Structures are given as C-alpha cells and as structure tokens.
Amino acid sequence: MSQGTELRHARHLSQEQLAQTLSVKQAAVSKLERRTDMYISSLRNFIKAMGGDLEITAKFPDGAIQISQFEDIAAKTERGSLTSSG
C-alpha cells in the first residue's frame, strides 16, 4: 500500500471524496497514489485536501532546519542566489 493510500485511509476518505476536494477525477487520485515519486507541491495539495499540512525538515548532525517554502528555494536557485558547494 502506498503512503498516499495509507494517508487517505487514515483520514477515512475514499478516492472519490478526495477527488472531489481536489477538483479532479477519481482516476487522477488513483494515479497519484500509485506514484513512487511526486512533486512536493502535489504532495502538499494531496495532504491539504485531507485537512493537513505538510512539514519538511532537513536533519543534520548539528541540528535540524524546517523547510517551509520550497518555492522560495527554487526561485532563489533559479536566480543564482543560492549556490551549491562540492
């Protein structure tokens, strides 16, 4: 069972109910649940449709950083504001 399916079952929702909340067809929910990877925005919308919020935390040996806006990070990377080292 996929994590999306597990989340939906834990919230006692059918694919049809979730599809209605997301304004998509039931088949789209089924396809989304079967994906092994997905955009964070898709996962965020999926969880919001179930009444939740997605929180992502990067864990490092010296602490953790909660990432609240992947869109902001992506925009900065595209503009060259962030550089990767390595």
C-alpha positions as protocol buffer text, in pm:
chain_id: "A"
residue {
  index: 1
  type: MET
  ca { x: 0 y: 0 z: 0 }
}
residue {
  index: 2
  type: SER
  ca { x: 142 y: 342 z: -96 }
}
residue {
  index: 3
  type: GLN
  ca { x: 194 y: 619 z: 155 }
}
residue {
  index: 4
  type: GLY
  ca { x: -74 y: 826 z: -21 }
}
residue {
  index: 5
  type: THR
  ca { x: -323 y: 542 z: 18 }
}
residue {
  index: 6
  type: GLU
  ca { x: -222 y: 496 z: 381 }
}
residue {
  index: 7
  type: LEU
  ca { x: -272 y: 867 z: 447 }
}
residue {
  index: 8
  type: ARG
  ca { x: -612 y: 866 z: 281 }
}
residue {
  index: 9
  type: HIS
  ca { x: -722 y: 553 z: 470 }
}
residue {
  index: 10
  type: ALA
  ca { x: -601 y: 703 z: 799 }
}
residue {
  index: 11
  type: ARG
  ca { x: -823 y: 1004 z: 729 }
}
residue {
  index: 12
  type: HIS
  ca { x: -1118 y: 773 z: 643 }
}
residue {
  index: 13
  type: LEU
  ca { x: -1155 y: 919 z: 294 }
}
residue {
  index: 14
  type: SER
  ca { x: -1242 y: 747 z: -30 }
}
residue {
  index: 15
  type: GLN
  ca { x: -1065 y: 826 z: -355 }
}
residue {
  index: 16
  type: GLU
  ca { x: -1393 y: 978 z: -473 }
}
residue {
  index: 17
  type: GLN
  ca { x: -1414 y: 1213 z: -173 }
}
residue {
  index: 18
  type: LEU
  ca { x: -1055 y: 1323 z: -216 }
}
residue {
  index: 19
  type: ALA
  ca { x: -1103 y: 1370 z: -590 }
}
residue {
  index: 20
  type: GLN
  ca { x: -1400 y: 1597 z: -525 }
}
residue {
  index: 21
  type: THR
  ca { x: -1197 y: 1808 z: -280 }
}
residue {
  index: 22
  type: LEU
  ca { x: -909 y: 1832 z: -528 }
}
residue {
  index: 23
  type: SER
  ca { x: -1150 y: 1900 z: -820 }
}
residue {
  index: 24
  type: VAL
  ca { x: -1010 y: 1609 z: -1020 }
}
residue {
  index: 25
  type: LYS
  ca { x: -1142 y: 1272 z: -1133 }
}
residue {
  index: 26
  type: GLN
  ca { x: -1111 y: 966 z: -911 }
}
residue {
  index: 27
  type: ALA
  ca { x: -868 y: 812 z: -1162 }
}
residue {
  index: 28
  type: ALA
  ca { x: -630 y: 1105 z: -1104 }
}
residue {
  index: 29
  type: VAL
  ca { x: -626 y: 1032 z: -730 }
}
residue {
  index: 30
  type: SER
  ca { x: -558 y: 665 z: -800 }
}
residue {
  index: 31
  type: LYS
  ca { x: -271 y: 756 z: -1032 }
}
residue {
  index: 32
  type: LEU
  ca { x: -127 y: 1000 z: -777 }
}
residue {
  index: 33
  type: GLU
  ca { x: -137 y: 734 z: -504 }
}
residue {
  index: 34
  type: ARG
  ca { x: 48 y: 484 z: -722 }
}
residue {
  index: 35
  type: ARG
  ca { x: 338 y: 720 z: -795 }
}
residue {
  index: 36
  type: THR
  ca { x: 667 y: 632 z: -631 }
}
residue {
  index: 37
  type: ASP
  ca { x: 774 y: 995 z: -650 }
}
residue {
  index: 38
  type: MET
  ca { x: 586 y: 1321 z: -687 }
}
residue {
  index: 39
  type: TYR
  ca { x: 635 y: 1693 z: -677 }
}
residue {
  index: 40
  type: ILE
  ca { x: 628 y: 1841 z: -331 }
}
residue {
  index: 41
  type: SER
  ca { x: 351 y: 2075 z: -446 }
}
residue {
  index: 42
  type: SER
  ca { x: 140 y: 1771 z: -543 }
}
residue {
  index: 43
  type: LEU
  ca { x: 202 y: 1605 z: -207 }
}
residue {
  index: 44
  type: ARG
  ca { x: 124 y: 1932 z: -27 }
}
residue {
  index: 45
  type: ASN
  ca { x: -207 y: 1965 z: -216 }
}
residue {
  index: 46
  type: PHE
  ca { x: -290 y: 1599 z: -151 }
}
residue {
  index: 47
  type: ILE
  ca { x: -236 y: 1644 z: 223 }
}
residue {
  index: 48
  type: LYS
  ca { x: -418 y: 1980 z: 235 }
}
residue {
  index: 49
  type: ALA
  ca { x: -718 y: 1817 z: 68 }
}
residue {
  index: 50
  type: MET
  ca { x: -727 y: 1578 z: 365 }
}
residue {
  index: 51
  type: GLY
  ca { x: -719 y: 1868 z: 609 }
}
residue {
  index: 52
  type: GLY
  ca { x: -350 y: 1853 z: 693 }
}
residue {
  index: 53
  type: ASP
  ca { x: -31 y: 2049 z: 639 }
}
residue {
  index: 54
  type: LEU
  ca { x: 298 y: 1918 z: 503 }
}
residue {
  index: 55
  type: GLU
  ca { x: 607 y: 1994 z: 709 }
}
residue {
  index: 56
  type: ILE
  ca { x: 952 y: 1907 z: 578 }
}
residue {
  index: 57
  type: THR
  ca { x: 1259 y: 1905 z: 799 }
}
residue {
  index: 58
  type: ALA
  ca { x: 1620 y: 1872 z: 689 }
}
residue {
  index: 59
  type: LYS
  ca { x: 1815 y: 1690 z: 962 }
}
residue {
  index: 60
  type: PHE
  ca { x: 2189 y: 1739 z: 1005 }
}
residue {
  index: 61
  type: PRO
  ca { x: 2432 y: 1611 z: 1269 }
}
residue {
  index: 62
  type: ASP
  ca { x: 2436 y: 1954 z: 1433 }
}
residue {
  index: 63
  type: GLY
  ca { x: 2063 y: 2028 z: 1416 }
}
residue {
  index: 64
  type: ALA
  ca { x: 1752 y: 2044 z: 1205 }
}
residue {
  index: 65
  type: ILE
  ca { x: 1603 y: 2307 z: 978 }
}
residue {
  index: 66
  type: GLN
  ca { x: 1235 y: 2315 z: 895 }
}
residue {
  index: 67
  type: ILE
  ca { x: 1184 y: 2395 z: 527 }
}
residue {
  index: 68
  type: SER
  ca { x: 866 y: 2593 z: 484 }
}
residue {
  index: 69
  type: GLN
  ca { x: 881 y: 2715 z: 127 }
}
residue {
  index: 70
  type: PHE
  ca { x: 1035 y: 2500 z: -144 }
}
residue {
  index: 71
  type: GLU
  ca { x: 902 y: 2751 z: -396 }
}
residue {
  index: 72
  type: ASP
  ca { x: 1120 y: 3024 z: -239 }
}
residue {
  index: 73
  type: ILE
  ca { x: 1428 y: 2799 z: -250 }
}
residue {
  index: 74
  type: ALA
  ca { x: 1361 y: 2704 z: -612 }
}
residue {
  index: 75
  type: ALA
  ca { x: 1316 y: 3069 z: -712 }
}
residue {
  index: 76
  type: LYS
  ca { x: 1641 y: 3171 z: -542 }
}
residue {
  index: 77
  type: THR
  ca { x: 1828 y: 2883 z: -706 }
}
residue {
  index: 78
  type: GLU
  ca { x: 1697 y: 2981 z: -1050 }
}
residue {
  index: 79
  type: ARG
  ca { x: 1806 y: 3342 z: -993 }
}
residue {
  index: 80
  type: GLY
  ca { x: 2151 y: 3225 z: -881 }
}
residue {
  index: 81
  type: SER
  ca { x: 2105 y: 3344 z: -521 }
}
residue {
  index: 82
  type: LEU
  ca { x: 2191 y: 3002 z: -386 }
}
residue {
  index: 83
  type: THR
  ca { x: 2494 y: 2806 z: -490 }
}
residue {
  index: 84
  type: SER
  ca { x: 2586 y: 2452 z: -413 }
}
residue {
  index: 85
  type: SER
  ca { x: 2925 y: 2357 z: -283 }
}
residue {
  index: 86
  type: GLY
  ca { x: 3102 y: 2039 z: -366 }
}
